[in-house]
Each structure stands twice: as C-alpha cells, then as structure tokens.
Amino acid sequence: MRVHLGSDHAGFELKEAIVRRLTELGHEPVDHGPAEYVATDDYPPFVLRAAEGVAGDAGSLGVVLGGSGNGEAIAANKVKGVRCALAWSVETAQLGREHNDANVVSLGARMHDEATALSILEAFLGTPYSGDERHTRRIGMLSEYETTGTLPPL
C-alpha cells in the first residue's frame, strides 16, 4: 500500500522512523517532506501535499506528523476527500478507521515515544473500515456538506 507522509520539524525524526517501518512492512512510503530537519519550517506545505497525495491516490493512506498533531489534522482535513483522525492511542486509530473510514492519521511526535507511535500507526494501517450503514450514512452527510455546503437535516 502507498502511504503518503508529511510533517514539520517536530515530526521530522518520527517521520523518518515511520518511513523505515513502512518499508520493513512492505508498504510504499511517499515522503512529501521535509527532506531535512529545519527548526523553523511550517507544516502546511508538507501536510497539504501529503493529504492531496491521498485524495488523488485511490486506496492509499496517509500519515501527518507534528508536535501535537492537532494543526496537522486540521490542515489535512482542509483537503477535499480527506478524513484525517488525530490518534493518541491504538484504540483511537482503530476507531478512526472502523467508524470514520479515516484515510489519514495525525500523530503528535511530542506526545508519544517511537514504539508507541509505531503501534498506533500499525493499528491504523491494519484496521479496515467496518462498512456499517450508520457510519456510511454519517460519512455521506459530511461528504455532501463538503461538496455543497448544505447542512444535513435535523
């Protein structure tokens, strides 16, 4: 599976570890940067490219990283077709996939040690969408709003 990645300086080292782990697992990492550590870089250029990569690459997933992962999740969710879940545990990563069909996961590099972050990542990658009607209905409501700006009925 292709996995698009983007980070900022705070997520740079963890991104590099994730690229190595993805390769070990037989996935195809697509690194949208940064290519080197720059303490003053900003996440939007890298995260938006990773999110656009996922949106334009059917069947792929994405990982975005920063200090907390919050800004990166917000940025990724600006890209039409992206459903980015901020995961802080194995369970939240699994639920993001099972219930929300999340196609991008956001991780806070300052929130987890490497082993924990890799466990969260592997849970995200290994969990399929449940396909339950109620979840599909909810995702459909969000997609409709994203496309038309029309609020779902109460």
C-alpha positions in Angstrom: 0.0 0.0 0.0 1.2 3.5 -0.7 1.4 5.7 2.4 1.8 9.5 1.9 3.6 11.3 4.7 4.2 14.9 5.6 5.5 16.6 8.8 7.2 19.6 10.2 10.4 19.9 12.2 8.8 18.5 15.3 7.6 15.4 13.5 10.7 15.0 11.3 12.5 12.3 13.3 9.4 10.2 13.8 8.5 10.6 10.1 11.9 9.1 9.2 11.3 6.2 11.6 7.9 5.6 10.1 9.3 5.6 6.6 11.7 2.9 7.7 9.0 0.9 9.4 6.6 1.2 6.4 9.3 -0.2 4.2 10.0 -3.1 6.6 6.3 -3.9 6.4 6.3 -3.9 2.6 4.4 -0.6 2.1 5.4 2.1 -0.3 6.1 5.3 1.6 5.7 8.5 -0.4 7.5 11.2 1.6 6.2 14.7 0.9 8.8 16.2 3.2 10.5 17.8 4.7 13.7 16.2 3.4 15.8 17.6 6.1 15.4 19.0 9.6 14.8 22.8 9.6 13.8 24.1 13.0 11.8 27.0 11.6 9.8 25.1 8.9 6.0 25.2 8.8 3.7 22.1 8.5 1.1 23.3 5.9 3.3 22.9 2.8 4.2 19.3 3.6 1.0 18.2 5.2 -1.2 19.6 2.4 0.9 17.8 -0.2 0.6 14.5 1.7 -3.2 15.0 2.1 -3.5 15.8 -1.6 -1.5 12.7 -2.4 -4.0 10.6 -0.5 -7.0 12.3 -2.1 -5.6 11.7 -5.5 -4.4 8.2 -5.0 -7.2 5.7 -4.5 -6.5 3.0 -2.0 -3.6 4.9 -0.4 -3.5 6.1 3.2 -1.6 9.0 4.8 0.3 10.0 8.0 0.9 13.5 9.1 3.0 14.5 12.0 3.8 17.5 14.2 4.4 18.3 17.8 0.9 17.6 18.9 -0.7 16.5 15.6 -3.5 19.0 16.0 -2.5 21.5 13.4 -1.6 18.8 11.0 -5.0 17.1 11.4 -6.7 20.5 10.8 -4.6 21.1 7.7 -5.1 17.6 6.2 -8.9 17.9 6.7 -9.0 21.0 4.5 -8.3 18.8 1.5 -11.5 17.6 -0.1 -11.8 13.8 0.2 -9.5 13.5 3.2 -10.8 12.3 6.6 -7.9 12.7 9.0 -8.2 11.3 12.5 -6.0 12.6 15.3 -4.9 9.4 17.0 -3.4 9.2 20.5 -3.9 5.5 21.2 -4.2 2.2 19.4 -7.9 2.3 20.1 -8.5 5.8 18.6 -6.5 4.8 15.5 -8.7 1.7 15.1 -11.9 3.6 15.7 -10.9 6.3 13.1 -10.6 3.6 10.5 -13.6 1.4 11.6 -16.1 4.2 12.2 -14.9 7.1 10.2 -13.1 5.4 7.3 -10.2 7.8 8.0 -7.7 7.8 5.2 -5.1 9.9 7.1 -3.9 9.6 10.6 -2.3 12.5 12.5 0.3 11.8 15.2 1.9 14.0 17.8 5.6 13.3 17.8 6.0 15.1 21.2 3.1 13.0 22.6 4.5 9.5 22.1 7.7 7.6 22.2 8.6 6.0 18.9 7.4 2.5 19.9 4.0 3.8 20.9 3.7 5.9 17.8 4.6 2.9 15.6 2.0 0.8 17.4 -0.7 3.4 16.7 0.4 3.6 13.1 0.3 -0.1 12.6 -3.2 -0.3 14.2 -4.4 2.4 11.8 -2.9 0.6 8.8 -4.2 -2.8 9.8 -7.8 -1.8 10.6 -10.4 -1.9 7.8 -13.5 0.3 7.6 -16.5 -1.5 9.1 -18.9 -0.5 6.4 -21.7 -0.3 8.9 -24.7 1.5 7.5 -24.8 4.1 10.3 -21.2 5.1 9.7 -21.6 5.2 6.0 -24.6 7.4 6.4 -22.7 9.8 8.6 -19.7 9.9 6.2 -22.1 10.6 3.4 -23.6 13.6 5.3 -20.1 15.1 5.7 -19.2 14.4 2.1 -22.4 16.1 1.0 -21.7 19.1 3.2 -18.1 19.3 1.9 -19.4 19.3 -1.7 -22.5 21.5 -1.5 -22.2 23.4 1.8 -25.7 22.2 2.7 -26.3 21.2 6.3 -27.9 17.8 6.8 -31.5 17.8 8.1 -32.1 17.6 11.8 
